[in-house]
Amino acid sequence: MSELRHTIASVFLKSGKKVMDREKFQMSLAMDMKWFSPKEALQVLEIALSSGELLETDSGLKPSFNMDEVDVPLDFKPSEKLLTLHFSGKADLFSDIVTYIIKNTELDKKSVIAASNRIQNEFDVHVEVAALLLARKLELDIEDFIKRVEEHLIEEFNIKGSILQKEG
C-alpha cells in the first residue's frame, strides 16, 4: 500500500468523515496530524488529486479507493520523501497521461480525472492503467505511455522482467 494512500486514509479515518473540503484536509495534515507545514499540506493535497488517489467532487474531497481495504499502522507517519517521490514518480506519470488526453480531446482536467477514477474503481486497476484505458477508449495513441506505465508497475511491485513479455 502506498505511503500517499496511507496518508489520505489517516486523515479521513481520524476525522471520521467520508467527504471533506480542501481546507479541512489541509488543516488536518498540518494542524491536527502535525505532519506537514501548511504549504507542504497543500502540496500533498495537489499530489493526491493529481495522482487520482483523492477525488474532488461537488460535495468535497473523497478517497478514490475503498477505505475498508486500507490498514494504516498505528504508528504511521508519512516521510518527507512523500513530497518528492510522488512529484517525480506516479503523480507525474498520471499527470502526463491526463495532460495528453486533455490536449487531444475536448475534455477538461476534472472530467478526465473523474473518468479515470471511475475506470480505476470499475476494473480495480492502478490509476495510470485506468488513464491509459480512457485514452484508448477515446481512440488516442497510447504507445508512448505503455512502456512508462509498465516500468512504473514493475518498480512499484518489485517485479522481475517485463510483465508484457510473451511466454516461451
C-alpha positions in Angstrom: 0.0 0.0 0.0 1.4 3.4 -0.9 2.5 6.0 1.5 0.2 8.5 -0.1 -2.8 6.2 0.3 -1.9 5.7 3.9 -1.7 9.4 4.4 -5.0 10.1 2.8 -6.7 7.3 4.7 -5.3 8.5 8.0 -6.8 12.0 7.5 -10.2 10.6 6.7 -10.1 7.9 9.5 -9.1 10.5 12.1 -11.9 12.9 11.0 -14.5 10.1 10.9 -15.8 11.6 7.6 -16.2 10.2 4.2 -16.0 13.6 2.5 -14.3 16.8 3.5 -13.4 20.2 2.0 -9.9 21.2 0.8 -9.3 23.4 3.8 -10.2 20.8 6.3 -8.0 18.2 4.5 -5.0 20.6 4.5 -5.6 21.7 8.1 -5.8 18.0 9.2 -2.4 17.3 7.7 -0.8 20.4 9.1 -2.5 21.2 12.4 -4.3 18.0 13.6 -1.7 15.5 12.5 1.2 17.9 12.6 2.9 16.0 9.7 3.5 18.9 7.3 3.6 22.7 7.2 0.5 24.3 5.7 2.4 24.8 2.4 3.5 21.2 2.3 0.0 20.1 3.2 -1.2 21.9 0.1 1.4 20.2 -1.9 0.3 16.8 -0.5 -3.3 17.7 -1.4 -2.3 18.5 -5.0 -0.2 15.3 -5.3 -3.2 13.3 -4.0 -5.5 14.9 -6.5 -3.1 14.6 -9.5 -2.3 11.0 -8.7 -6.0 10.2 -8.7 -5.9 8.8 -5.1 -8.1 11.7 -4.0 -11.2 12.9 -5.9 -12.7 16.4 -5.9 -16.5 16.1 -6.2 -19.3 18.7 -5.8 -19.6 17.6 -2.2 -15.9 17.8 -1.4 -12.8 15.6 -1.4 -13.0 11.9 -1.0 -10.6 9.0 -1.4 -10.8 7.2 -4.8 -10.1 3.9 -3.1 -12.1 1.7 -0.6 -11.2 2.9 2.9 -12.1 -0.6 4.3 -9.2 -2.1 2.3 -6.6 0.2 3.9 -4.9 -1.0 7.0 -2.9 2.0 8.4 -0.4 1.1 11.0 -1.0 2.7 14.4 2.5 4.4 14.3 2.2 5.6 10.7 3.7 8.9 9.9 4.5 9.9 6.3 8.1 10.7 5.4 9.2 13.9 3.9 10.1 11.9 0.8 6.4 11.7 0.0 6.6 15.2 -1.3 9.5 14.4 -3.7 8.8 10.8 -4.5 5.3 11.5 -5.9 6.3 14.6 -7.8 9.0 12.6 -9.6 7.1 9.3 -10.0 3.5 8.3 -10.1 1.9 11.7 -9.9 3.9 12.9 -12.9 3.1 9.9 -15.0 -0.6 10.1 -14.3 -0.5 13.9 -14.9 1.4 13.3 -18.2 -1.3 10.9 -19.4 -4.1 13.3 -18.2 -2.4 16.2 -20.0 -2.1 14.2 -23.2 -5.8 13.3 -23.1 -6.8 17.0 -22.5 -4.6 18.2 -25.3 -6.0 15.7 -27.8 -9.7 15.8 -26.8 -12.2 18.5 -25.7 -12.3 17.1 -22.2 -11.2 19.2 -19.2 -8.9 18.0 -16.4 -11.7 17.4 -13.9 -13.6 15.2 -16.4 -10.5 13.2 -17.4 -9.6 12.6 -13.7 -13.2 11.6 -12.8 -13.4 9.2 -15.8 -10.0 7.7 -14.9 -11.1 7.2 -11.4 -14.4 5.5 -12.5 -12.4 3.1 -14.7 -9.9 2.5 -11.8 -12.8 1.6 -9.5 -14.7 -0.5 -12.1 -11.7 -2.6 -13.2 -9.7 -2.4 -10.0 -6.5 -1.2 -11.7 -3.9 1.3 -11.0 -4.8 4.9 -11.8 -2.1 5.1 -14.6 -3.6 2.0 -16.2 -7.1 3.5 -15.9 -5.9 6.7 -17.6 -4.4 4.6 -20.4 -7.7 2.7 -20.8 -9.5 6.0 -21.0 -7.1 7.3 -23.7 -7.6 4.1 -25.6 -11.4 4.4 -25.3 -11.0 7.9 -26.7 -9.1 6.4 -29.6 -5.8 8.1 -28.7 -2.4 6.6 -29.4 -1.1 5.3 -26.1 2.1 3.7 -27.4 4.4 6.3 -25.9 3.0 5.7 -22.4 2.8 1.9 -22.3 6.4 1.3 -21.5 6.5 4.1 -18.8 3.4 2.6 -17.1 4.9 -0.9 -17.3 8.2 0.3 -15.8 6.3 2.1 -13.0 4.3 -1.0 -12.1 7.4 -3.2 -12.2 9.1 -0.8 -9.9 6.1 -0.5 -7.6 5.6 -4.2 -7.2 9.3 -5.2 -7.5 8.6 -7.5 -10.4 11.5 -9.1 -12.2 11.4 -8.9 -16.0 8.7 -7.5 -18.2 5.0 -8.1 -17.5 4.3 -7.7 -21.2 6.7 -10.3 -22.5 5.0 -13.3 -24.1 5.9 -16.7 -22.6 8.1 -19.1 -24.4 
